[in-house]
């Protein structure tokens, strides 16, 4: 295994989560009795460019399939986040009907619908047919392909260059991060802007967010590493914003290296914070495994205690991070009866690996009112706690309100 960016041999492990199936490979009924493919889930760090990355065992085609079940619009808070971004970036960059916005990994049109509403020409690039079809139903043009340098150069020959090219939660998902970044540079118009959002490695390390590790995430990104990758492709970071999404993310702003816009102080300030936090030191990564094991043991103790007390425990949110947590901890339907999700594409399926059934939210109350609800996508707790409380009031008004908890980085109860 060599570093995806600088090709340095990788010798330093950050965490080993054992073997797991792809986190979004939800099972239909006819797949429950078939063999299930699992892959090693191990993360290493490069001691030269400090890119943190999964071991090379899968490719994108095996992970981002035609029936991909993650639809961004399922989360109302994420759609609101996308709307707020559009409302801010359109005047900031002076985008209008003569501009072109390209979104890589445009999913179901959750963001480009807002560009479309502002009469700004846009193009989505999305390889998964299920989500691309949803965007096309909104009237958004979509190329159903994986993005990289070859596609970017083809777009340029066809007369397309972007005033804004954006990607939310895709930069960590690409196996060839150098090719992807060269593609950004190729399709970007002179004077154009790149914005990318991705979970911040600093938050993952400081807050023990190991459940955000899964096969679809090939890289775990710091500004230190991204600055190097951009520079190698002839790009420059000129601003960065810290976001609360996904437990702590970055939104970076990039341009061609010769772009006249000055580099804002936000870039140097965050680079210094990352150095102070030790993201360019091997010692920073050495106790991450033990912290993950402590979280696993805490969750298992809690679930076993709940079962011993005769309490019915269910989960909410069939998220990829939930699959990482449950499969690493070895939790099955004996400890967690079922998991609810608002995405119709996941309902009437089973979680990969542990085979916990996925149901519509109302079905959590079908047999009896739950005593405890474990929210798996802990980053959406503020959105989901009121939703769960409202469901309980409607479906089981005479039963006590369930206890609502999250498990990462440690067990926490939500009022």
Secondary structure, 3 states (H helix, E strand, C coil): CECCCCCCECCEEEEEEEEECCCCCCECHHHCCCCCCCEEEEEEECCCCCCEEECCCCCHHHHCCCCCCCCHHHCHHHHHHHHHHHHHHHHHHCCCCCCCEEEECCCCCCCHHHHHHCCCCEEEECCCHHHHHHHHHCCCCEECCCCCHHHHHHHHHCCCCEEEEEEECCHHHCCCHHHHHHHHHHHEEEEEEEEEEEEEHHHHHHCCCHHHCCCCCCEEECHHHHHHHHHHCCEEEEEEEEECHHHCEEEEEEEECCCCCCCCHHHHHHHHHHHHCCCCCHHHHCCHHHHHHHHHHHHHHHHHHHHHCCCCEEEECCCHHHHHHHHHHCCCCCCCCCEECCCCCCCCEECCCCCCEEECHHHHHCCCCCCEEEECCHHHHHHHHHHHHHHHHHHCCCCCCCEEEECCCCCEEEC
